């Protein structure tokens, strides 16, 4: 384990030295909505972080990636305009180019599955974010082998209300939002919100003389209806619209924020989505919940692959990946009523699920050099996935103190892939997941639990690498044989073991949660890359021998008195690759990565902070995020630097008005969010890194009515 930062220990000592006074208020109750039934977070035998609207506001987060560091053992990778790819406990995808993507970490927003399209995670008018660590196989199946992120928007209100929000900051930041909510009739509630977010970005393109080639241009709208049809029938409707037209111009030869690219990239997404949930409580024994959702997205991701210009490098080239994605799902669920448990002590859930997703890719690679051009290479593929599942869960009160929960899910999937170079593949498999959990509540205000859970991730096809072999006759024979033998990869299974406790202490002023876990990965899907001379890398997924991920997660929230609240989290992580030998980017020989840490799996992460009520209307919040160094890839050993980021928010609220002065990364720390290692400029293989957000600050104001 790498050394722990002294800054965290110093800050903890400073905060602990505050003078303590009698507390007069307990912490609010936090409810989790991602489970089959709504449950208090402190009564859920699961490792969960809940990020509420207050935490979103004090960080002035516009997107999910600006908040992920507050949860233990959660990392992300960019390689885009946003941190679109999330890793939970070191497990999760880091990029997507030509090949289809099935996510290890799921994302659901208002009951709609957004897994794999992270640009949609805008946070305006969000009530809370629930981060579930570990496999959620019973409820979400293959969409959540490593974990699940559930984002819940603010709900329609019974009383008419609204809010107007405006903000501005450095790097040309500006945003504006509007919320309207309230009753439309005696039986119909509604809510609508719209938000615009703009920024020039923090990259200077010296060649073009522009400072906005990595700009942020994001629009989102949400509409909700709650129809109280009768005393036992409720219909919830939600519709989303997202329009993102961000620039992507993040990598430079010198690893700084001064770019010389002549063909800046883009990161675009237009999504239309809707869901309907019907709840019927008219039966004496059970409730029925039926949910249907639909999502369609046009996604376009392009970049300048030489990171320079034709005058300096003698070549000009760029890639563009345009995807059309359509998804539909339906879930029918029965839940036992309170008082109608089996044998008087076993509540139950039973359900069926079906989903279909179609994704089509239109890829284009263009380049030119001093000899002529441009030359254009095209590629197309389509990927269809059908999933059907049945699931159930029993929660048995063995006594007043012990509860045993058993969950099971059986899932059948079929993938169909075909592309323009002749690769075709159909994969079918039966998979199962679930959990066995025993919790003990015999200690006052404390829950102890032990859980064994099983998750899984479906297999697929390595179309990008195999397509390159089939379309390029110059491919070395040994490389062709190697990749053709790996045209498909198998499903992965993950067995998770957890022990934990959580509780509320000191007259309700202190919440604590601690979890220890060990995750055994079987037929682990590892992303690696192979070199096609002279300098073209193609990635593929390979099943390697078992790896593991293990660690501890700690979270605390302490309202010391009416003035001071302390909060913090800590994640410790050890991970190991199974037997994996890759091509050495330095020598061209073999590089044995067996037993090395997995990519994007830092040994520690932390968040610690304090909110101080200076007056009844003025609150100061200071936070520090920290993260250990981590490997960028399984294919090389280039690493990020460890870092600590300081954030601040000074909020003033008087009646209906609120004003915040805020800043993120106040010490202007350079830190990396994505990295590659190869020879891009004729200087030999070296690391190239995308830098995260520098020091940003601004002012935000809102008026509620």
ZABAMI-482952 format. One line per field, with one value per residue (C-alpha): x, y, z; residue in one letter; residue number from 1. Coordinates in steps of 0.5 Angstrom, whole numbers, plus 500, padded with zeros to 3 digits. Layout:
N
x	c(X|...)
y	c(Y|...)
z	c(Z|...)
code	c(a|...)
pos	c(NUM|...)
//
This chain:
705
x	c(500|503|504|498|498|500|495|489|492|493|486|483|487|485|478|478|481|475|471|465|459|452|449|441|440|440|442|436|434|437|432|435|430|435|433|426|423|425|429|433|441|443|438|440|445|449|455|452|454|448|450|444|442|446|452|451|450|456|460|457|457|453|455|456|464|465|462|465|471|466|464|470|473|470|474|473|476|475|478|472|469|467|469|464|467|466|470|467|472|477|472|469|470|475|474|469|472|469|467|460|460|457|458|460|457|450|447|439|436|429|428|431|437|443|449|454|452|455|454|447|448|447|445|440|434|437|434|440|445|446|452|451|458|459|454|447|445|438|435|440|443|449|448|451|457|461|456|450|449|442|440|433|430|427|419|413|410|403|404|406|413|419|426|430|438|444|451|458|465|472|473|467|463|455|449|442|436|428|424|416|413|406|399|395|389|386|389|395|402|407|414|418|426|430|438|443|451|456|464|470|473|480|485|488|489|495|495|488|488|482|481|474|476|474|468|462|455|450|442|437|430|426|418|414|407|404|397|393|388|385|386|390|393|398|401|408|411|418|421|428|431|439|443|450|455|462|469|474|481|485|491|498|505|508|502|500|493|497|494|497|491|489|482|479|475|468|463|456|450|442|438|430|428|421|419|412|411|404|403|397|396|389|390|390|397|401|403|404|409|410|415|416|422|425|431|434|441|445|452|458|465|471|478|485|489|496|494|498|498|500|505|509|508|507|500|493|488|482|477|469|465|457|453|445|442|435|433|427|425|419|419|413|414|410|412|408|405|406|402|402|409|410|409|408|415|418|417|418|419|418|419|420|424|426|430|432|438|440|446|449|456|458|466|470|478|481|488|493|500|505|504|497|490|485|484|478|477|470|467|460|457|451|450|443|442|436|436|430|430|426|428|426|428|426|427|426|426|429|428|427|435|437|434|436|435|436|436|436|436|436|438|438|441|443|448|448|454|456|460|462|469|465|465|459|458|452|453|447|448|444|447|445|446|444|445|445|445|445|444|443|440|441|445|442|442|447|446|451|451|455|453|455|453|454|454|456|457|455|461|462|466|472|470|475|481|479|476|483|486|481|481|489|493|500|498|504|502|503|499|493|493|493|487|483|483|480|475|470|470|466|462|465|463|464|463|463|464|462|462|460|456|453|449|447|450|451|444|443|449|454|453|458|458|464|465|470|470|473|471|473|473|472|474|476|475|481|482|489|492|496|501|500|506|508|504|497|494|488|484|481|478|481|479|484|485|482|483|481|479|479|479|475|470|469|464|462|458|458|454|458|454|449|455|460|459|464|464|468|470|476|477|482|483|488|487|491|490|490|495|496|502|501|506|511|510|517|521|516|517|512|510|508|503|500|499|500|494|488|488|484|484|488|490|486|481|479|474|474|471|467|461|461|455|458|451|444|444|452|455|462|464|471|473|479|479|485|487|493|497|494|495|492|492|493|497|503|505|504|501|498|500|497|494|489|484|481|474|470|463|461|453|449|441|436|428|428|434|441|448|454|461|465|471|474|481|483|491|491|493|495|492|491|484|486|493|496|503|506|510|506|512|518|521|520|514|512|506|501|496|489|489|483|479|484|482|475|471|465|458|451|445|438|431|425|418)
y	c(500|507|512|516|524|528|533|529|527|535|537|532|534|542|540|535|541|545|547|542|545|541|539|541|538|531|529|528|521|519|515|510|509|504|498|494|498|505|504|508|508|506|500|498|492|495|499|506|513|518|525|530|536|540|537|538|545|547|543|547|541|541|534|528|527|533|530|523|524|525|517|512|508|511|513|516|516|522|521|526|533|529|524|519|512|510|505|502|499|499|496|499|501|507|509|507|507|503|497|496|497|494|497|494|500|502|509|510|517|517|510|510|506|511|506|507|514|519|525|525|526|533|535|541|540|533|531|526|521|514|510|503|499|492|487|489|482|481|488|490|484|485|492|493|488|493|497|502|510|512|519|521|528|533|530|534|538|539|546|551|553|555|557|561|560|564|563|566|564|564|561|564|560|561|557|559|554|555|550|550|545|544|541|542|539|536|529|531|534|537|539|542|544|547|548|551|551|554|555|556|550|551|549|554|552|556|554|557|562|560|559|555|549|545|549|546|547|543|544|539|539|535|534|530|528|524|522|520|516|513|511|505|507|512|513|517|520|523|525|528|532|532|536|536|540|540|541|536|538|535|532|536|533|537|535|542|546|549|545|546|541|544|540|540|534|534|530|531|527|528|524|523|519|517|513|511|507|505|503|499|498|495|488|486|481|485|491|491|496|496|500|502|506|508|512|514|518|520|520|523|523|526|528|530|524|527|532|537|541|539|545|542|534|533|530|532|526|525|520|521|516|517|512|512|508|506|502|500|496|493|491|488|487|484|486|484|488|490|485|480|477|469|465|472|474|474|479|478|481|477|480|479|484|485|490|491|495|497|501|503|506|510|511|515|516|522|524|527|529|533|527|529|527|527|520|517|510|508|503|501|496|494|491|488|486|482|481|477|476|473|475|475|476|474|478|473|476|470|474|481|482|478|478|474|476|472|474|471|473|469|472|470|475|474|479|480|484|485|490|492|488|482|480|477|474|472|470|467|465|464|468|468|473|474|475|472|477|477|483|484|490|488|493|500|505|500|495|489|485|480|479|475|477|475|479|478|482|479|477|480|481|485|488|493|489|483|488|491|484|482|489|490|485|488|485|481|474|472|478|476|469|472|477|472|467|472|475|474|474|470|473|475|473|477|474|479|478|484|485|492|496|503|507|513|515|521|523|523|527|522|517|512|507|502|496|491|487|482|481|475|476|470|470|477|482|486|491|491|494|491|495|495|498|503|507|504|501|497|495|489|485|478|474|473|468|470|477|480|487|488|494|498|504|509|514|519|525|529|535|537|543|548|551|546|540|535|530|525|519|514|508|503|499|493|490|485|482|475|472|477|478|484|487|491|498|500|494|490|484|481|485|480|484|478|481|488|493|494|500|506|503|508|505|510|516|521|527|531|537|542|546|552|556|563|566|564|566|565|558|556|550|547|540|536|531|526|520|516|515|509|506|508|502|494|495|499|502|509|512|518|523|523|529|533|538|544|546|552|555|561|561|567|565|570|568|567|569|565|567|563|564|558|555|548|546|552|551|550|543|539|532|527|524|519|517|513|511|510|514|520|525|520|521|514|511|516|518|523|525|529|534|535|541|547|552|555|559|563|566|563|566|563|566|561|563)
z	c(500|498|503|506|505|511|509|510|517|519|516|521|527|525|525|531|535|534|541|542|545|546|540|539|533|530|523|518|516|509|505|499|493|489|493|491|497|500|506|511|509|516|515|509|509|503|502|500|499|498|496|497|494|499|497|490|491|496|490|485|481|474|472|476|475|479|485|485|489|495|495|497|492|486|480|473|467|462|455|453|455|461|466|462|465|472|476|483|487|481|476|470|463|461|454|448|441|435|439|443|451|456|463|469|473|471|471|472|472|474|473|466|464|462|463|458|456|462|458|460|468|469|476|476|480|483|489|491|488|491|489|491|491|490|485|485|481|484|482|476|473|468|468|475|476|480|482|481|481|482|480|483|481|485|485|484|490|493|494|488|488|483|483|478|478|475|475|473|473|470|464|461|466|466|467|468|470|472|476|476|481|484|483|476|479|485|482|478|480|476|475|470|470|464|465|460|462|458|459|454|457|460|454|450|442|440|433|432|437|441|448|447|443|449|451|455|451|455|455|459|461|465|466|471|472|478|477|483|479|485|492|490|483|482|475|475|468|467|460|459|454|454|448|449|444|448|445|446|445|451|449|448|446|452|457|458|457|451|445|437|434|427|427|434|436|439|444|443|445|444|448|449|454|458|463|466|473|475|482|484|492|491|493|500|500|495|491|484|480|473|469|462|459|453|451|444|443|438|440|436|439|435|436|432|433|432|437|433|426|419|419|425|424|417|418|419|422|426|428|428|432|431|434|434|440|442|448|451|458|462|469|473|480|486|493|499|504|511|515|509|510|509|515|519|518|511|506|499|492|485|478|471|466|459|455|448|446|439|437|430|429|423|424|419|420|415|414|410|409|405|399|398|401|405|405|408|411|414|418|420|425|429|436|438|445|448|456|459|467|473|480|487|494|501|507|513|521|524|531|533|532|526|519|513|506|500|493|486|479|472|466|459|454|446|443|435|432|425|421|415|414|415|422|425|432|436|443|448|455|461|467|475|480|487|494|501|507|515|519|526|530|537|539|540|533|530|524|523|517|513|505|500|493|486|480|472|466|459|454|447|441|439|433|432|433|429|423|423|422|416|413|413|409|412|419|422|421|429|431|426|429|436|435|431|437|441|437|442|450|455|461|467|474|481|488|493|500|505|513|515|520|520|526|529|535|540|541|533|531|529|523|522|516|515|510|509|502|498|491|487|479|475|468|469|462|462|457|453|447|441|437|429|426|426|431|431|437|437|444|445|451|454|459|464|470|476|479|486|489|496|501|506|506|512|512|517|518|525|527|533|535|532|528|526|522|520|514|511|507|506|501|501|496|494|487|483|475|474|469|464|459|454|448|451|448|450|447|443|447|452|459|464|468|472|480|478|481|476|472|475|482|487|493|497|496|501|502|508|510|515|514|519|520|521|522|522|514|512|512|510|507|506|503|501|496|495|491|490|484|479|473|467|463|463|457|460|467|466|472|475|480|487|489|494|491|496|495|498|498|502|502|504|505|507|506|498|496|496|494|494|492|491|488|486|486|490|490|482|482|476|476|471|469|463|460|454|453|446|441|438|436|434|441|443|447|453|457|455|460|460|465|470|472|474|479|478|481|481|484|484|486|486|488|490|490)
code	c(x|x|x|x|x|x|x|x|x|x|x|x|x|x|x|x|x|x|x|x|x|x|x|x|x|x|x|x|x|x|x|x|x|x|x|x|x|x|x|x|x|x|x|x|x|x|x|x|x|x|x|x|x|x|x|x|x|x|x|x|x|x|x|x|x|x|x|x|x|x|x|x|x|x|x|x|x|x|x|x|x|x|x|x|x|x|x|x|x|x|x|x|x|x|x|x|x|x|x|x|x|x|x|x|x|x|x|x|x|x|x|x|x|x|x|x|x|x|x|x|x|x|x|x|x|x|x|x|x|x|x|x|x|x|x|x|x|x|x|x|x|x|x|x|x|x|x|x|x|x|x|x|x|x|x|x|x|x|x|x|x|x|x|x|x|x|x|x|x|x|x|x|x|x|x|x|x|x|x|x|x|x|x|x|x|x|x|x|x|x|x|x|x|x|x|x|x|x|x|x|x|x|x|x|x|x|x|x|x|x|x|x|x|x|x|x|x|x|x|x|x|x|x|x|x|x|x|x|x|x|x|x|x|x|x|x|x|x|x|x|x|x|x|x|x|x|x|x|x|x|x|x|x|x|x|x|x|x|x|x|x|x|x|x|x|x|x|x|x|x|x|x|x|x|x|x|x|x|x|x|x|x|x|x|x|x|x|x|x|x|x|x|x|x|x|x|x|x|x|x|x|x|x|x|x|x|x|x|x|x|x|x|x|x|x|x|x|x|x|x|x|x|x|x|x|x|x|x|x|x|x|x|x|x|x|x|x|x|x|x|x|x|x|x|x|x|x|x|x|x|x|x|x|x|x|x|x|x|x|x|x|x|x|x|x|x|x|x|x|x|x|x|x|x|x|x|x|x|x|x|x|x|x|x|x|x|x|x|x|x|x|x|x|x|x|x|x|x|x|x|x|x|x|x|x|x|x|x|x|x|x|x|x|x|x|x|x|x|x|x|x|x|x|x|x|x|x|x|x|x|x|x|x|x|x|x|x|x|x|x|x|x|x|x|x|x|x|x|x|x|x|x|x|x|x|x|x|x|x|x|x|x|x|x|x|x|x|x|x|x|x|x|x|x|x|x|x|x|x|x|x|x|x|x|x|x|x|x|x|x|x|x|x|x|x|x|x|x|x|x|x|x|x|x|x|x|x|x|x|x|x|x|x|x|x|x|x|x|x|x|x|x|x|x|x|x|x|x|x|x|x|x|x|x|x|x|x|x|x|x|x|x|x|x|x|x|x|x|x|x|x|x|x|x|x|x|x|x|x|x|x|x|x|x|x|x|x|x|x|x|x|x|x|x|x|x|x|x|x|x|x|x|x|x|x|x|x|x|x|x|x|x|x|x|x|x|x|x|x|x|x|x|x|x|x|x|x|x|x|x|x|x|x|x|x|x|x|x|x|x|x|x|x|x|x|x|x|x|x|x|x|x|x|x|x|x|x|x|x|x|x|x|x|x|x|x|x|x|x|x|x|x|x|x|x|x|x|x|x|x|x|x|x|x|x|x|x|x|x|x|x|x|x|x|x|x|x|x|x|x|x|x|x|x|x|x|x|x|x|x|x|x|x|x|x|x|x|x|x|x|x|x|x|x|x)
pos	c(1|2|3|4|5|6|7|8|9|10|11|12|13|14|15|16|17|18|19|20|21|22|23|24|25|26|27|28|29|30|31|32|33|34|35|36|37|38|39|40|41|42|43|44|45|46|47|48|49|50|51|52|53|54|55|56|57|58|59|60|61|62|63|64|65|66|67|68|69|70|71|72|73|74|75|76|77|78|79|80|81|82|83|84|85|86|87|88|89|90|91|92|93|94|95|96|97|98|99|100|101|102|103|104|105|106|107|108|109|110|111|112|113|114|115|116|117|118|119|120|121|122|123|124|125|126|127|128|129|130|131|132|133|134|135|136|137|138|139|140|141|142|143|144|145|146|147|148|149|150|151|152|153|154|155|156|157|158|159|160|161|162|163|164|165|166|167|168|169|170|171|172|173|174|175|176|177|178|179|180|181|182|183|184|185|186|187|188|189|190|191|192|193|194|195|196|197|198|199|200|201|202|203|204|205|206|207|208|209|210|211|212|213|214|215|216|217|218|219|220|221|222|223|224|225|226|227|228|229|230|231|232|233|234|235|236|237|238|239|240|241|242|243|244|245|246|247|248|249|250|251|252|253|254|255|256|257|258|259|260|261|262|263|264|265|266|267|268|269|270|271|272|273|274|275|276|277|278|279|280|281|282|283|284|285|286|287|288|289|290|291|292|293|294|295|296|297|298|299|300|301|302|303|304|305|306|307|308|309|310|311|312|313|314|315|316|317|318|319|320|321|322|323|324|325|326|327|328|329|330|331|332|333|334|335|336|337|338|339|340|341|342|343|344|345|346|347|348|349|350|351|352|353|354|355|356|357|358|359|360|361|362|363|364|365|366|367|368|369|370|371|372|373|374|375|376|377|378|379|380|381|382|383|384|385|386|387|388|389|390|391|392|393|394|395|396|397|398|399|400|401|402|403|404|405|406|407|408|409|410|411|412|413|414|415|416|417|418|419|420|421|422|423|424|425|426|427|428|429|430|431|432|433|434|435|436|437|438|439|440|441|442|443|444|445|446|447|448|449|450|451|452|453|454|455|456|457|458|459|460|461|462|463|464|465|466|467|468|469|470|471|472|473|474|475|476|477|478|479|480|481|482|483|484|485|486|487|488|489|490|491|492|493|494|495|496|497|498|499|500|501|502|503|504|505|506|507|508|509|510|511|512|513|514|515|516|517|518|519|520|521|522|523|524|525|526|527|528|529|530|531|532|533|534|535|536|537|538|539|540|541|542|543|544|545|546|547|548|549|550|551|552|553|554|555|556|557|558|559|560|561|562|563|564|565|566|567|568|569|570|571|572|573|574|575|576|577|578|579|580|581|582|583|584|585|586|587|588|589|590|591|592|593|594|595|596|597|598|599|600|601|602|603|604|605|606|607|608|609|610|611|612|613|614|615|616|617|618|619|620|621|622|623|624|625|626|627|628|629|630|631|632|633|634|635|636|637|638|639|640|641|642|643|644|645|646|647|648|649|650|651|652|653|654|655|656|657|658|659|660|661|662|663|664|665|666|667|668|669|670|671|672|673|674|675|676|677|678|679|680|681|682|683|684|685|686|687|688|689|690|691|692|693|694|695|696|697|698|699|700|701|702|703|704|705)
//
